[in-house]
């Protein structure tokens, strides 16, 4: 796995989550055509952003606990 700091993980996760919300919004507004690939990609962005954000948050908690 890449050596990302927890803050970098959370920033990437926020980007993925925003993309995962923005794509369906654009599909509903008929700016983008709704295709199976685009729907799956949007879902994958949401899930991976959620998982990556949770890992980043857990890493921050673990680092702060180890400092005490």
MIVO-867248 format. One record per residue (C-alpha): residue number from 1; x, y, z. Coordinates in Angstrom, 3 decimals, decimal comma, always signed. Layout:
! MIVO-867248
<pt><pos>NUM</pos><px>X</px><py>Y</py><pz>Z</pz></pt>
...
END
This chain:
! MIVO-867248
<pt><pos>1</pos><px>+0,000</px><py>+0,000</py><pz>+0,000</pz></pt>
<pt><pos>2</pos><px>+1,079</px><py>+3,558</py><pz>-0,575</pz></pt>
<pt><pos>3</pos><px>+2,584</px><py>+5,485</py><pz>+2,300</pz></pt>
<pt><pos>4</pos><px>-0,139</px><py>+8,061</py><pz>+2,842</pz></pt>
<pt><pos>5</pos><px>-0,535</px><py>+10,070</py><pz>+5,993</pz></pt>
<pt><pos>6</pos><px>-3,951</px><py>+9,917</py><pz>+7,646</pz></pt>
<pt><pos>7</pos><px>-4,670</px><py>+13,515</py><pz>+6,627</pz></pt>
<pt><pos>8</pos><px>-3,902</px><py>+12,679</py><pz>+3,000</pz></pt>
<pt><pos>9</pos><px>-6,218</px><py>+9,661</py><pz>+3,231</pz></pt>
<pt><pos>10</pos><px>-9,022</px><py>+11,829</py><pz>+4,538</pz></pt>
<pt><pos>11</pos><px>-8,498</px><py>+14,456</py><pz>+1,819</pz></pt>
<pt><pos>12</pos><px>-8,607</px><py>+11,806</py><pz>-0,897</pz></pt>
<pt><pos>13</pos><px>-11,696</px><py>+10,314</py><pz>+0,754</pz></pt>
<pt><pos>14</pos><px>-13,451</px><py>+13,686</py><pz>+0,732</pz></pt>
<pt><pos>15</pos><px>-12,667</px><py>+14,051</py><pz>-2,965</pz></pt>
<pt><pos>16</pos><px>-14,039</px><py>+10,590</py><pz>-3,720</pz></pt>
<pt><pos>17</pos><px>-17,183</px><py>+11,238</py><pz>-1,696</pz></pt>
<pt><pos>18</pos><px>-17,798</px><py>+14,567</py><pz>-3,435</pz></pt>
<pt><pos>19</pos><px>-17,316</px><py>+12,877</py><pz>-6,809</pz></pt>
<pt><pos>20</pos><px>-19,665</px><py>+10,105</py><pz>-5,725</pz></pt>
<pt><pos>21</pos><px>-22,364</px><py>+12,668</py><pz>-4,942</pz></pt>
<pt><pos>22</pos><px>-21,699</px><py>+14,999</py><pz>-7,867</pz></pt>
<pt><pos>23</pos><px>-21,919</px><py>+12,334</py><pz>-10,586</pz></pt>
<pt><pos>24</pos><px>-25,448</px><py>+11,122</py><pz>-9,679</pz></pt>
<pt><pos>25</pos><px>-26,557</px><py>+14,740</py><pz>-9,315</pz></pt>
<pt><pos>26</pos><px>-25,329</px><py>+15,498</py><pz>-12,832</pz></pt>
<pt><pos>27</pos><px>-27,042</px><py>+12,353</py><pz>-14,115</pz></pt>
<pt><pos>28</pos><px>-30,355</px><py>+13,388</py><pz>-12,531</pz></pt>
<pt><pos>29</pos><px>-30,027</px><py>+16,874</py><pz>-14,010</pz></pt>
<pt><pos>30</pos><px>-29,440</px><py>+15,263</py><pz>-17,463</pz></pt>
<pt><pos>31</pos><px>-26,022</px><py>+16,853</py><pz>-17,836</pz></pt>
<pt><pos>32</pos><px>-24,437</px><py>+13,390</py><pz>-18,035</pz></pt>
<pt><pos>33</pos><px>-26,018</px><py>+10,361</py><pz>-19,611</pz></pt>
<pt><pos>34</pos><px>-26,730</px><py>+7,648</py><pz>-17,076</pz></pt>
<pt><pos>35</pos><px>-24,833</px><py>+4,517</py><pz>-18,072</pz></pt>
<pt><pos>36</pos><px>-24,104</px><py>+1,328</py><pz>-16,192</pz></pt>
<pt><pos>37</pos><px>-20,387</px><py>+2,139</py><pz>-16,024</pz></pt>
<pt><pos>38</pos><px>-20,981</px><py>+5,667</py><pz>-14,724</pz></pt>
<pt><pos>39</pos><px>-23,449</px><py>+4,418</py><pz>-12,108</pz></pt>
<pt><pos>40</pos><px>-21,025</px><py>+1,725</py><pz>-10,963</pz></pt>
<pt><pos>41</pos><px>-18,121</px><py>+4,194</py><pz>-10,930</pz></pt>
<pt><pos>42</pos><px>-20,135</px><py>+6,627</py><pz>-8,812</pz></pt>
<pt><pos>43</pos><px>-21,029</px><py>+3,877</py><pz>-6,349</pz></pt>
<pt><pos>44</pos><px>-17,405</px><py>+2,708</py><pz>-6,220</pz></pt>
<pt><pos>45</pos><px>-16,265</px><py>+6,281</py><pz>-5,480</pz></pt>
<pt><pos>46</pos><px>-18,728</px><py>+6,569</py><pz>-2,616</pz></pt>
<pt><pos>47</pos><px>-17,812</px><py>+3,229</py><pz>-1,048</pz></pt>
<pt><pos>48</pos><px>-14,052</px><py>+3,627</py><pz>-1,459</pz></pt>
<pt><pos>49</pos><px>-14,230</px><py>+7,202</py><pz>-0,135</pz></pt>
<pt><pos>50</pos><px>-16,131</px><py>+6,027</py><pz>+2,915</pz></pt>
<pt><pos>51</pos><px>-13,689</px><py>+3,180</py><pz>+3,603</pz></pt>
<pt><pos>52</pos><px>-10,617</px><py>+5,328</py><pz>+3,037</pz></pt>
<pt><pos>53</pos><px>-12,004</px><py>+8,079</py><pz>+5,263</pz></pt>
<pt><pos>54</pos><px>-12,710</px><py>+5,623</py><pz>+8,053</pz></pt>
<pt><pos>55</pos><px>-9,204</px><py>+4,151</py><pz>+7,788</pz></pt>
<pt><pos>56</pos><px>-7,741</px><py>+7,673</py><pz>+7,921</pz></pt>
<pt><pos>57</pos><px>-9,851</px><py>+8,598</py><pz>+10,941</pz></pt>
<pt><pos>58</pos><px>-8,927</px><py>+5,383</py><pz>+12,745</pz></pt>
<pt><pos>59</pos><px>-5,259</px><py>+6,024</py><pz>+11,970</pz></pt>
<pt><pos>60</pos><px>-5,436</px><py>+9,501</py><pz>+13,504</pz></pt>
<pt><pos>61</pos><px>-7,044</px><py>+8,073</py><pz>+16,642</pz></pt>
<pt><pos>62</pos><px>-4,384</px><py>+5,360</py><pz>+16,870</pz></pt>
<pt><pos>63</pos><px>-1,550</px><py>+7,874</py><pz>+16,474</pz></pt>
<pt><pos>64</pos><px>-3,038</px><py>+10,146</py><pz>+19,149</pz></pt>
<pt><pos>65</pos><px>-3,512</px><py>+7,235</py><pz>+21,552</pz></pt>
<pt><pos>66</pos><px>+0,094</px><py>+6,129</py><pz>+21,077</pz></pt>
<pt><pos>67</pos><px>+1,322</px><py>+9,644</py><pz>+21,948</pz></pt>
<pt><pos>68</pos><px>-0,267</px><py>+9,470</py><pz>+25,419</pz></pt>
END
